[in-house]
Amino acid sequence: MIQKLKKVLYTVDEFHPDGDIVIQVSDEGLIQAWSISEYRAACVFARGKHELEKMERAVPEIVLRDAKSLGEALARDKTSALPLGDWRIERLRRLDKTKREAVAIARVSDIRQIKKLYAKSLMTNKLYCELVIAEGSIECVGELGKVSIPANLTLPGHIGLNVRYLVEAIENLVTKDYVGVAIVPHKGARIFSLASECERHYIAEMRKK
């Protein structure tokens, strides 16, 4: 369980100003961990038996990174209680409820092919890519090539992303089989979403420089 929750550490910026991971424990054995930075967010769900009471705690990133158990991560002298209506919780709830602009479902093993495009991008440091959800496929186009991923299409659309952020989210997926891909409008911006029953990853749109 603790290893699954640690996945949120590797999807957000490590150097963002808010270095806390939010951990929420509910009565029915569900535990959530999430983190939000300026351009990325991640939320991972784990379910299991525990003796913890219902709580919401802010855990310093370094504490979760080094913890060997959930109890160790949630030691009271290392965490702080969240204020009511914490902005991070509200933002993720809004993103989850927002109507999707574009939607597809892809196999995780297929979507990992985008790593090839990232490797090429590193040669020129041109990390902008255009991701297009089309009929039956997702096309990821960068300065030095294109990757085509088979997908089950519900609704087409496109978005511009930092390919490094995209690859890091894909590499740290908890889900092994299929993942939902979507473009979500939020406060005048557009957000790329990777989602399954046990996780959410969000990446903000970037403009080509």
C-alpha positions in Angstrom: 0.0 0.0 0.0 2.7 2.5 1.0 4.6 1.9 -2.3 1.4 2.5 -4.3 0.8 5.8 -2.5 4.4 6.9 -3.1 3.5 7.0 -6.9 2.2 10.6 -6.4 5.8 11.7 -5.7 7.0 10.9 -9.1 4.3 12.6 -11.2 4.4 16.1 -9.8 7.3 18.5 -9.9 9.8 17.6 -7.1 10.8 21.3 -6.7 7.4 22.9 -6.5 6.8 25.3 -3.6 4.2 23.2 -1.9 6.1 20.1 -0.9 3.3 18.3 0.9 1.5 15.2 0.0 -2.1 15.1 1.2 -3.2 11.7 2.6 -6.9 11.1 3.3 -8.1 8.0 5.3 -11.8 7.1 5.1 -13.9 4.8 7.3 -14.2 2.0 4.7 -10.5 1.3 4.4 -9.9 3.6 1.4 -6.7 5.7 1.6 -5.9 8.4 -0.9 -2.7 10.3 -1.5 -2.4 13.3 -3.8 -0.1 16.2 -4.7 -0.5 19.3 -6.9 2.0 21.5 -8.5 1.6 24.4 -11.0 1.4 22.1 -14.1 0.8 18.6 -12.8 -1.3 16.7 -10.2 -1.6 13.1 -9.2 -4.0 11.1 -7.0 -3.6 7.5 -6.1 -6.2 5.3 -4.2 -5.4 2.2 -2.1 -7.8 0.0 -0.2 -6.9 -2.3 2.7 -7.3 -3.1 6.3 -5.9 -0.6 8.8 -6.6 0.7 12.3 -6.4 4.3 11.4 -9.2 6.8 12.2 -10.8 8.9 9.5 -8.3 11.8 8.8 -6.8 14.2 6.3 -3.1 15.0 6.9 -0.4 17.0 5.0 2.7 14.8 4.9 6.0 16.4 3.9 7.3 14.9 0.7 10.6 13.7 2.2 8.6 11.9 5.0 6.5 9.9 2.5 9.5 9.2 0.3 11.4 7.6 3.3 8.5 5.9 5.1 8.4 2.1 5.2 4.8 1.9 6.4 1.6 4.0 6.4 1.8 4.4 10.2 5.4 5.8 9.9 4.3 8.3 7.2 1.4 9.5 9.3 3.3 9.9 12.6 1.7 13.0 14.2 4.9 14.8 14.9 5.8 14.8 11.2 2.4 15.8 9.7 -0.1 18.6 10.0 -3.9 18.6 10.0 -5.5 20.1 6.9 -7.8 23.2 7.2 -11.4 22.7 6.2 -11.9 23.2 2.5 -8.2 22.7 1.6 -7.6 24.1 -1.9 -5.8 21.0 -3.1 -8.8 18.7 -2.3 -11.3 21.1 -3.9 -9.2 21.4 -7.1 -9.0 17.6 -7.6 -12.7 17.2 -6.9 -13.5 19.8 -9.5 -11.3 18.2 -12.1 -12.9 14.8 -11.4 -16.4 16.3 -11.9 -15.7 18.5 -14.9 -17.3 17.4 -18.2 -14.7 15.9 -20.6 -13.9 17.7 -23.9 -12.3 14.6 -25.4 -12.1 11.0 -24.3 -10.5 7.7 -25.3 -9.4 4.4 -23.6 -5.9 3.0 -24.3 -3.9 0.0 -23.2 -1.1 1.1 -20.8 1.5 -1.1 -22.7 0.6 0.8 -25.9 0.7 4.3 -24.4 4.2 3.7 -23.1 5.4 4.0 -26.7 5.4 7.8 -26.1 8.8 7.2 -24.3 10.4 6.8 -27.7 9.3 10.3 -28.7 10.7 11.7 -25.4 14.1 10.1 -26.0 14.3 11.9 -29.4 13.1 15.2 -27.9 16.0 15.1 -25.4 18.5 15.4 -28.3 17.2 18.9 -29.2 15.6 19.9 -25.9 12.3 20.5 -27.7 9.9 19.0 -25.3 6.6 20.3 -26.8 4.3 17.7 -28.3 0.8 17.8 -29.7 -1.5 15.0 -28.6 -4.5 14.3 -30.8 -7.3 11.9 -29.9 -8.6 10.8 -33.3 -10.8 8.0 -34.6 -9.4 4.7 -33.3 -6.0 6.1 -32.2 -4.1 8.7 -30.1 -1.4 10.5 -32.1 1.5 12.1 -30.2 3.5 14.4 -32.5 6.8 16.1 -31.5 9.5 18.0 -33.3 11.3 14.8 -34.3 8.6 12.3 -34.9 5.2 10.8 -34.2 3.8 7.9 -32.1 0.5 6.4 -32.9 -1.4 4.5 -30.2 -4.5 2.3 -30.8 -7.5 3.5 -28.7 -11.2 3.1 -28.3 -12.6 6.4 -29.1 -15.5 8.2 -27.5 -14.9 11.8 -28.3 -12.0 13.4 -30.4 -9.8 16.4 -29.4 -6.3 17.7 -29.1 -3.9 19.4 -26.6 -0.3 20.6 -26.5 1.8 19.2 -23.7 5.3 18.9 -22.2 6.3 15.5 -23.3 8.5 15.0 -20.2 5.5 15.5 -17.9 3.5 13.1 -20.0 6.1 10.4 -20.0 6.6 10.7 -16.3 2.9 10.3 -15.6 2.8 7.2 -17.9 5.8 5.6 -16.3 4.3 6.0 -12.9 0.8 4.6 -13.7 -0.4 2.1 -11.1 -2.8 0.6 -13.6 -1.3 -2.1 -15.8 -4.1 -2.8 -18.3 -6.3 0.1 -19.6 -6.4 3.8 -18.7 -8.9 6.5 -19.6 -7.5 9.4 -21.5 -9.3 12.7 -21.5 -9.0 16.5 -22.1 -10.7 18.5 -19.3 -11.5 22.2 -19.4 -10.8 23.9 -16.1 -10.8 27.7 -15.3 -10.0 28.8 -18.8 -7.3 26.2 -19.2 -7.3 22.7 -20.6 -5.9 19.7 -18.6 -4.9 16.3 -19.9 -6.1 13.5 -17.7 -5.0 9.8 -17.3 -7.4 8.0 -15.1 -8.4 4.6 -13.8 -10.3 3.2 -10.8 -7.2 3.6 -8.6 -5.5 6.7 -9.8 -5.7 10.1 -11.5 -2.9 12.1 -13.3 -3.4 15.6 -14.6 -1.1 17.7 -16.8 -1.8 21.3 -17.7 -1.7 22.4 -21.4 1.5 24.3 -22.4 1.9 26.7 -25.3 4.6 26.2 -27.9 7.4 28.7 -27.5 
